[in-house]
Amino acid sequence: MPSVPWHCDRPTMSISENADDTDDTLVPVIVSDLRIATIDDQTVILDRSTDSCHVLNGSSTIVWASLDGERMIGAVIDELAAESGMERQLVSSIVHKALDVFVEAGIVDLRPESAETLPGDDEAAASAEPAKIDERAAARHARRTRRQAWAVVTEHALDRLPGIEIHGPWQFGDVVATIATNRAEIGDYLDRILEPLRVSSGDVDAETAQGTMRPISIHIVERPRVDGDLVSIYEQGRRRDRNIGAAQAIETTLQRINQWATASNTGSIMLHAGAVEFGGSVVVVAGQSGRGKSTLTAALVQSGGGYVTDELVMIDPSDLQVRPYPKALDLGPRSLELLGLPLDDGFVVDKRHVPVGELGEVSAGGRVAALILLEPENSEEQLLGDVDAVTELLSHVFAATHTMPDSMTALARLCRSVPVLRLPRSTPESGVERIKQALGLVN
């Protein structure tokens, strides 16, 4: 996401002829879905509707803070002029210039002052609307009930297919999943790569009864008369995919698992990154696709670090603890070669899912100690300031993070608390050495 600097803080700016053309009786209203953080004297704004980031400097921050969605422009100008002791004409110019930028960015709308709504002649029609809504809701409920009943019937039928075996359970956030399949090689493969996420059936039963876990069942089934050697995937008795190969079925299932993990961890800072722990300190490695974050994560584990997670890092904003999610690492042929790992395991689509056991040990997590942002090879290594760190980190943040109203404040707190290092891509060995130096693990 680009950082767009807004410069409205020019106390000697010339007042253009059009500076006060906007009607001062209009009300500035913030219209977008925004997440905001104040860092020093700057304001960083994430516009979720356009996936853009803006940085407000100086007086533009003051103007922004004065917008309450109720007062007219003239009232805002009067207040700021009184507080600053500046001439009203100059304050008016600054406010209007700031509002022009806000409006152009699509985060503020200028609206007439709200008029009192008078009752019309359509009150009878309006009163009839709830009845129509109730009818539609009842119809939707009936359709949903039929689908649920049919899903239960389908699930029972799938359980009776010849050769069906149940694998798991595995926990992904507040979701616990079992997978039933009549393709033994698929079940064995999933058992192997999901082993670190396995939980006991007794714990699952207890927590499901308490409502703290949500059970989900998946069926990956081959029906020879229908599919040949292809398989179909059912989730909770509803078919999601049909007539696909075993490798693609595994890929689809693992992607679905990651979606559950993401959806069940709202309230966390979620980064598209890897994480490795050294003595309770966790280094988080982020980077755009192709920058080598998974390769470097794997190399750090091979060097003696504890594997926390890859692709999905979940950080508790209250204490910066990283929650372990030891999924298999997805590594392409070049990465596998660099790390000395086998290139194929029989189920490779684009990348191989590498179980943690092939690399090292699983970690129970720890507190974030450093954030590494991988850049192209010709980039300069740089320790980022707070504002740059937040704006650059935003491109690695999962959208679900911003279900937290204070997500930007949480990101700012994270970037203030730990060093954020921009690191050029290099060989895994060089990257490991540099990160260990940053953590003080080597001289």
C-alpha positions in Angstrom: 0.0 0.0 0.0 1.5 3.3 -0.9 2.1 6.0 1.7 0.6 9.3 0.5 2.0 12.3 2.4 -0.4 15.1 2.8 1.2 18.5 3.3 -1.2 21.1 4.5 1.1 22.6 7.1 2.3 25.7 5.3 1.8 28.8 7.6 3.2 31.0 4.8 1.1 29.5 2.1 -0.5 32.0 -0.3 -4.3 32.1 -0.2 -5.6 31.2 -3.6 -8.6 32.9 -5.1 -10.6 29.7 -4.8 -9.6 28.9 -1.2 -13.0 29.8 0.2 -15.2 28.8 -2.7 -16.6 25.8 -0.7 -19.7 26.7 1.2 -18.8 27.0 4.9 -22.3 25.8 5.9 -21.5 22.3 4.6 -20.7 19.6 7.2 -17.5 17.5 6.6 -18.4 13.8 7.3 -15.9 10.9 7.4 -17.5 8.4 5.0 -15.0 5.5 4.6 -14.2 2.5 6.7 -11.0 3.8 8.3 -8.4 2.6 10.8 -6.4 5.4 12.4 -3.2 5.7 14.5 -1.4 8.7 15.8 2.4 8.4 15.8 4.2 11.4 17.3 2.7 14.4 15.5 1.5 12.4 12.5 -1.6 10.6 11.7 -1.6 7.3 9.7 -4.9 6.4 8.1 -5.8 3.1 6.5 -8.8 3.3 4.1 -10.1 -0.2 4.0 -12.5 0.5 1.2 -9.7 1.3 -1.2 -6.8 -0.5 0.5 -4.8 2.7 0.6 -2.7 4.3 3.3 -2.4 8.0 4.0 -0.1 10.0 6.3 -1.2 13.4 7.6 1.4 15.9 8.7 1.2 19.0 10.8 -1.9 21.1 10.5 -3.7 18.5 8.4 -3.8 16.3 11.5 -5.3 19.2 13.5 -8.0 19.7 10.8 -8.7 16.0 10.8 -9.1 15.9 14.6 -11.6 18.7 14.4 -14.1 16.8 12.1 -16.9 15.4 14.2 -19.5 14.9 11.5 -21.8 17.4 13.0 -20.3 20.9 12.8 -20.2 23.0 9.7 -16.9 24.0 8.1 -17.4 27.6 9.4 -17.6 26.3 13.0 -14.4 24.3 12.5 -12.6 27.3 11.2 -13.8 29.5 14.0 -12.7 27.1 16.6 -9.2 26.6 15.1 -8.8 30.3 14.6 -9.6 30.9 18.3 -7.3 28.2 19.5 -4.3 29.2 17.3 -4.7 32.9 17.5 -4.2 33.0 13.7 -6.2 35.2 11.3 -9.4 33.6 10.3 -8.7 34.0 6.6 -5.4 32.1 6.9 -7.1 29.3 9.0 -9.9 29.1 6.4 -7.4 28.6 3.7 -5.6 25.8 5.6 -8.9 24.1 6.5 -10.2 24.3 2.9 -7.0 23.0 1.4 -7.0 20.1 3.9 -10.6 19.3 3.1 -9.9 19.4 -0.6 -7.3 16.6 -0.1 -9.6 14.6 2.2 -12.5 14.8 -0.3 -10.2 13.9 -3.3 -9.0 10.9 -1.3 -12.6 9.8 -0.8 -12.4 9.7 3.0 -14.5 12.8 3.7 -17.8 13.9 2.1 -19.2 17.5 2.4 -22.9 17.4 3.1 -25.6 19.9 3.8 -26.5 20.3 7.4 -29.1 17.7 8.3 -32.7 18.9 7.8 -35.5 17.6 10.0 -37.4 14.8 8.3 -41.1 15.5 8.0 -43.6 12.6 8.0 -45.0 11.9 4.5 -48.0 10.2 3.1 -46.2 6.8 2.7 -46.4 5.9 6.4 -48.9 3.1 5.6 -46.5 1.6 3.0 -43.6 1.9 5.4 -45.6 0.1 8.2 -46.3 -2.8 5.8 -42.6 -3.3 5.0 -41.8 -5.3 8.2 -44.4 -7.9 7.2 -42.6 -8.3 3.8 -39.3 -8.6 5.6 -40.7 -11.3 7.9 -42.0 -13.3 4.9 -38.6 -13.2 3.2 -36.9 -14.2 6.4 -39.2 -17.1 6.9 -38.6 -18.3 3.3 -34.8 -18.0 3.8 -35.1 -20.0 7.1 -37.0 -22.7 5.4 -34.5 -23.1 2.6 -31.6 -23.1 5.2 -33.4 -25.8 7.2 -33.8 -28.0 4.1 -30.2 -27.6 3.1 -29.0 -28.5 6.7 -31.2 -31.6 6.7 -29.9 -32.7 3.3 -26.4 -32.1 4.5 -26.9 -34.4 7.5 -28.3 -37.1 5.2 -25.3 -36.7 2.8 -22.8 -36.9 5.6 -24.3 -40.2 6.9 -24.2 -41.6 3.4 -20.5 -40.6 2.9 -19.6 -42.2 6.2 -20.9 -45.5 4.9 -18.8 -45.6 1.7 -16.4 -48.5 1.6 -12.9 -47.9 2.9 -13.8 -44.7 4.8 -11.3 -43.9 7.6 -11.4 -40.9 9.9 -8.2 -38.8 10.5 -7.5 -36.2 13.1 -8.8 -34.3 15.0 -6.7 -31.2 14.4 -7.2 -27.8 15.9 -7.0 -24.5 13.9 -7.9 -21.6 16.2 -11.3 -22.3 17.6 -12.1 -24.9 14.9 -11.4 -28.6 15.3 -11.5 -30.7 12.2 -11.7 -34.3 11.2 -11.2 -35.6 7.7 -12.7 -38.8 6.5 -11.4 -40.3 3.3 -11.4 -43.6 1.4 -8.1 -42.8 -0.2 -5.6 -44.1 2.3 -2.7 -42.2 0.7 -4.5 -38.9 1.2 -5.3 -39.6 4.8 -1.7 -40.7 5.6 -0.3 -37.6 4.0 -2.6 -35.3 6.0 -1.7 -37.2 9.2 2.0 -36.5 8.5 1.9 -32.8 7.6 -0.8 -31.9 10.2 0.7 -33.8 13.1 1.8 -30.8 15.1 -1.8 -29.5 15.1 -3.3 -32.8 16.4 -5.4 -32.7 19.6 -6.9 -35.5 21.7 -10.5 -36.5 21.0 -11.2 -36.3 24.7 -10.2 -32.6 24.9 -12.2 -31.9 21.7 -15.4 -33.5 23.1 -15.1 -31.5 26.4 -14.4 -28.1 24.7 -17.1 -28.8 22.0 -19.6 -29.4 24.8 -18.6 -26.1 26.4 -19.0 -24.3 23.1 -15.4 -23.2 23.0 -14.6 -25.2 19.9 -16.5 -25.6 16.6 -16.3 -29.0 15.1 -16.1 -29.4 11.3 -16.0 -32.5 9.3 -14.5 -32.9 5.8 -14.9 -35.9 3.5 -12.5 -36.4 0.6 -14.0 -39.4 -1.2 -13.6 -41.4 -4.3 -16.7 -42.9 -5.8 -15.3 -45.2 -8.6 -18.6 -45.4 -10.5 -18.9 -41.6 -10.5 -15.5 -40.1 -10.3 -13.1 -42.7 -11.6 -9.8 -42.1 -9.8 -10.8 -38.5 -9.0 -12.2 -37.3 -5.7 -14.8 -34.9 -4.4 -14.6 -32.8 -1.2 -17.5 -32.3 1.1 -17.6 -29.9 4.1 -20.3 -30.5 6.7 -22.1 -32.7 4.2 -22.1 -30.0 1.4 -20.0 -30.6 -1.7 -17.3 -28.0 -2.3 -15.4 -29.6 -5.1 -15.9 -32.5 -7.4 -13.8 -34.5 -9.9 -10.4 -33.2 -8.8 -7.1 -35.0 -8.4 -5.7 -36.1 -5.1 -2.9 -33.4 -5.0 -5.4 -30.7 -5.8 -7.8 -32.0 -3.1 -5.0 -31.8 -0.5 -4.1 -28.3 -1.7 -7.7 -27.1 -1.5 -8.2 -28.7 2.0 -5.1 -27.0 3.4 -6.2 -23.7 2.0 -9.5 -24.1 3.7 -7.8 -24.9 6.9 -5.8 -21.6 6.7 -9.1 -19.8 6.2 -10.5 -21.3 9.4 -7.4 -20.3 11.3 -7.6 -16.7 10.0 -11.3 -16.4 10.7 -11.1 -17.8 14.2 -8.3 -15.4 15.4 -10.1 -12.0 15.1 -8.6 -9.7 17.7 -5.1 -10.6 16.7 -2.6 -8.7 14.5 -2.4 -11.2 11.6 0.6 -10.9 9.3 1.5 -12.7 6.0 4.8 -13.8 7.4 6.8 -16.5 9.1 8.0 -16.7 12.7 10.8 -18.5 14.5 11.6 -18.4 18.2 15.0 -18.2 19.8 15.0 -18.5 23.6 11.5 -17.0 24.0 12.2 -14.2 21.5 10.4 -14.4 18.2 11.6 -13.0 14.9 8.9 -12.3 12.4 9.9 -12.5 8.7 7.6 -10.7 6.2 7.9 -10.1 2.5 6.1 -10.0 -0.8 5.6 -13.3 -2.6 8.9 -14.5 -4.1 11.1 -12.6 -1.6 12.0 -15.8 0.2 10.3 -15.4 3.6 9.3 -19.1 3.8 12.8 -20.1 2.7 14.4 -17.9 5.4 11.9 -19.1 8.0 12.8 -22.7 7.2 16.6 -21.9 7.3 16.2 -20.2 10.7 14.5 -23.4 12.0 17.3 -25.5 10.5 19.8 -23.3 12.3 18.3 -24.2 15.7 15.3 -21.9 16.0 11.9 -23.2 17.1 9.3 -23.2 14.4 6.2 -21.0 15.3 4.4 -20.6 12.0 4.6 -19.7 8.3 2.4 -17.6 6.1 0.1 -16.7 9.0 1.6 -15.0 12.1 -0.9 -14.2 14.8 0.2 -11.6 17.4 -1.7 -10.8 20.6 -1.8 -6.9 20.6 -2.0 -6.8 24.4 1.4 -8.5 25.1 2.9 -9.1 21.6 2.9 -12.8 22.1 2.9 -14.9 18.9 0.5 -17.7 18.9 1.9 -21.0 17.5 0.3 -22.3 14.4 2.8 -25.0 13.2 1.4 -25.7 9.7 3.6 -27.3 7.1 5.8 -24.9 5.2 5.1 -24.4 1.5 8.4 -24.4 -0.4 9.1 -24.3 -4.1 11.8 -26.3 -6.0 14.5 -23.6 -5.7 13.9 -23.3 -1.9 13.9 -27.0 -1.4 17.2 -27.3 -3.3 18.8 -24.4 -1.3 17.7 -26.1 2.0 18.8 -29.6 0.9 15.3 -31.0 1.1 13.6 -33.6 -1.1 11.9 -32.1 -4.1 8.8 -34.3 -4.3 6.6 -36.3 -2.0 4.0 -37.4 -4.5 1.5 -34.6 -3.8 3.2 -31.5 -5.2 1.1 -29.0 -7.1 3.2 -25.9 -7.2 5.0 -26.2 -3.9 5.8 -29.0 -1.5 4.2 -29.0 1.9 7.2 -29.6 4.2 6.4 -31.0 7.7 8.1 -29.3 10.6 9.8 -32.5 11.6 12.0 -32.4 8.5 13.4 -29.0 9.6 13.7 -29.0 13.4 11.5 -28.5 16.5 8.2 -26.9 17.1 8.0 -23.8 19.4 5.3 -22.9 21.8 5.6 -19.3 20.7 7.0 -16.2 22.5 7.2 -12.5 22.4 8.0 -10.6 19.2 11.6 -9.4 19.3 12.1 -8.1 15.8 10.2 -7.6 12.5 12.1 -8.3 9.3 10.8 -6.9 6.0 12.5 -8.7 3.1 13.3 -6.5 0.1 14.8 -7.1 -3.4 18.5 -8.1 -3.5 19.7 -4.6 -4.5 17.9 -2.8 -1.6 19.7 -1.1 1.3 19.4 -2.5 4.8 17.6 0.0 6.9 16.1 0.3 10.4 12.8 1.9 9.9 11.2 4.7 12.0 7.8 4.2 13.5 5.7 5.8 10.7 7.6 4.1 7.9 7.4 0.8 9.7 3.6 1.0 10.1 3.0 2.1 6.5 5.3 -0.6 5.1 3.9 -3.3 7.4 0.4 -2.6 6.3 1.1 -4.4 3.0 1.7 -7.6 5.0 -1.4 -7.4 7.2 -4.4 -9.7 6.7 -7.7 -7.8 6.2 -9.2 -9.7 9.2 -6.8 -7.7 11.5 -8.9 -4.6 10.8 -12.0 -6.0 12.3 -10.4 -4.6 15.4 -11.5 -0.9 15.7 -8.0 0.0 17.1 -6.0 -2.1 14.6 -3.9 0.8 13.5 -3.1 1.8 17.1 -2.1 -1.9 17.7 0.2 -1.8 14.7 1.8 1.4 15.9 2.4 0.0 19.3 4.0 -3.1 17.8 6.3 -1.0 15.6 7.3 1.2 18.6 8.0 -1.8 20.8 10.4 -3.8 18.5 12.9 -2.9 15.8 11.6 -3.1 12.2 14.5 -3.9 9.9 14.3 -3.7 6.1 16.6 -6.5 4.9 17.7 -7.2 1.3 17.1 -10.7 0.1 20.2 -12.9 0.2 21.1 -16.5 0.5 19.5 -18.4 3.4 22.8 -18.6 5.2 23.5 -14.9 5.0 19.9 -14.1 6.1 20.2 -16.3 9.1 23.5 -14.8 10.1 22.2 -11.2 9.8 19.0 -12.0 11.8 20.9 -13.7 14.6 23.2 -10.7 14.7 20.2 -8.4 15.0 18.9 -10.6 17.9 22.3 -10.6 19.6 22.7 -14.3 19.2 26.1 -14.0 17.4 28.9 -11.5 17.5 
